[in-house]
Amino acid sequence: MNIIDFHCDALLKMLENKTLTFDEAENEGVMDVTYERLREAGTLLQTFAIFIPPEQDGDMVPILESIDIFYEKVLSCERMMLVRTAADLEACLEQGKTGALLSLEGVGGLQGNLSLLRLLHRLGVRAAGLTWNHANWAADGVMEPRGGGLTLRGREFVKECERLGIIVDVSHLSEQAFWDVEGLAQRPFIASHSNAKAICDHPRNLTDDQLKATFSHGGRVGVTYVPYFVAAGKETVEISDLLRHIDYMCGLGGEPYIMLGSDFDGIASHISGLTHPGQVETLREALLQNYTEEQVKGFMHNNALAFLRSQLTGG
């Protein structure tokens, strides 16, 4: 099985608990995503989010600490490989290594300074979401009551991301900010970990129009395993509940644009039987009951792979 997963919060757990490592035997079951589990699952590439808790947001130091953890604890593993370019990706595939892509989830710490964005690009950041759930200098998030869009500086940020080759991530944006990004976008954008609002009416999920707009730009939507983004009001959420989102997105023309965005390590509860990368095989088997092997390969890795090959440009 080959997997590309566009969102996990393993760096956050290691930032908050400096004693944790990326080694399965040493983390005492605290981590969902570990080196061994990624290898067990046949993971081609895992995106690691830099997420700074709200009480520290606005500070550049924890962002840099998270990147240091990424280099010191993740990339130090024998068969992990940093992916910054399409050439890196191909080398990773040829050598049978697990790719590691670095993403920024919320830009509060940059304080509107685009030179800091350029420095993060040099350190390996290749995707960026403007907000978490609330407002910052760039945009409003989905939980900000006023529901504003991008600021003027936020618009400059999006343009600079596109110039640098940093993929813009619209998960967590307010609906108005989403449409502001959509109106500005000259390149495809992603929703790294969001589901279909028509199936589960949560603010973090996307409306039909948002999904179709993302698809029409050639972007990608990472279906996420966050139980309360999958099914509302259920004590136990099943893989069958997640399949409803995939089925629905396919009905909107999304089959070539669906990928995975687990949110492992960013959630306190899990879908039954889907608690770490080694169990994604169960999702694959469930998908094969309704889709062809080629379609399932698309969802599991090929759709994301095609996107990365086209978007990871430059140095």
PyMOL commands that set and color helices and strands:
alter all, ss='L'
color gray80, all
select helices_A, chain A and resi 10-16+24-26+35-40+54-56+60-74+86-95+108-110+114-123+152-164+175-184+208-216+227-230+239-251+255-257+277-287+293-311
alter helices_A, ss='H'
color red, helices_A
select strands_A, chain A and resi 3-8+43-51+80-82+98-105+125-129+167-169+190-191+220-223+258-260
alter strands_A, ss='S'
color yellow, strands_A
deselect
rebuild
show_as cartoon
